[in-house]
Amino acid sequence: MNADRIKTIDDVISALKTIVDETEKSNNPLGYFAVLYLTVTVKVKDGIETHYFDDGKRMEQLDIIFAKRYIDAYIAWNRAETVSKSWEKAFKLATNSKMLVIQHLLMGMNAHINLDLGIAAAEISGTGQISHLKNDFFKINKILSSLVEDIQSGLSSIWRPLKKVLAKTGKADNFLVDFSMELARDGAWKFANEVVLLKGSDKQTAILERDVTVARKAKIVTQPTKWIQFLLWIVRLGEKGSVSEKMRKLNSGSTNNGSR
């Protein structure tokens, strides 16, 4: 797999399928996020084809730049090369057997949305043009938010007790997913508008500083509040199956996405 060869959204989908297949075969928890991201990308492609976005061609380019940041990080990590601190936090979690699927997903989302999305948006826009992207930027985040229900369905198929928890707490998984995605969207847009004005070393410094900030946010997922720890403890009691089995169950929560 070579990220440099990715030129279209179909190439992105093909690369993500490769990651899903690799991680499923090796029972690698990094596959959880790959399953989610594949679902997102297929939905973005559908949105482009149905003219959901104001500028489909621009959106495809944004998707490619955005996805390549994740794919490059995944490849680099597997080669024991340096990755951003945000992705390092997410990838290292794969070695922690105590972490749940939802935590792996959120760590990937933290790195990719809070760091990568703003960088990609700035790169595709250029100075003075980023305001034209705002509507589509928020639309792609609306797609991400809509996947909360798909994620919830997939997680519920993995953890039977989760359905009861959701019923009693008002969709308790939204406590992190929907809330953090809304904050991530706003933060990513703000960062994109800042970094698009910078060049050279100033730009690199801003990205590095943002990376440190995003990496610190990982504590929200890895060291949650006592209430969330209690909910996760309940969920952990019902988590069954190998990583590959849970990946398939997670994907079954969004079988209408056509990603597999």
Secondary structure, 3 states (H helix, E strand, C coil): CCHHHCCCHHHHHHHHHHHHHHHHHCCCCCHHHHHHHHHHHHHHHHHHHCCCCCCHHHHHHHHHHHHHHHHHHHHHHHCCCCCCHHHHHHHHHHHCCCCCHHHHHHHHHHHHHHHHHHHHHHHHHCCCCHHHHHHHHHHHHHHHHHHHHHHHHHHHHHEHHHHHHHHHHCCHHHHCHHHHHHHHHHHHHHHHHHHCCCCHHHHHHHHHHHHHHHHHCCHHHHCCCHHHHHHHHHHHHHECCCHHHHHHHHHHCCHHHCCC
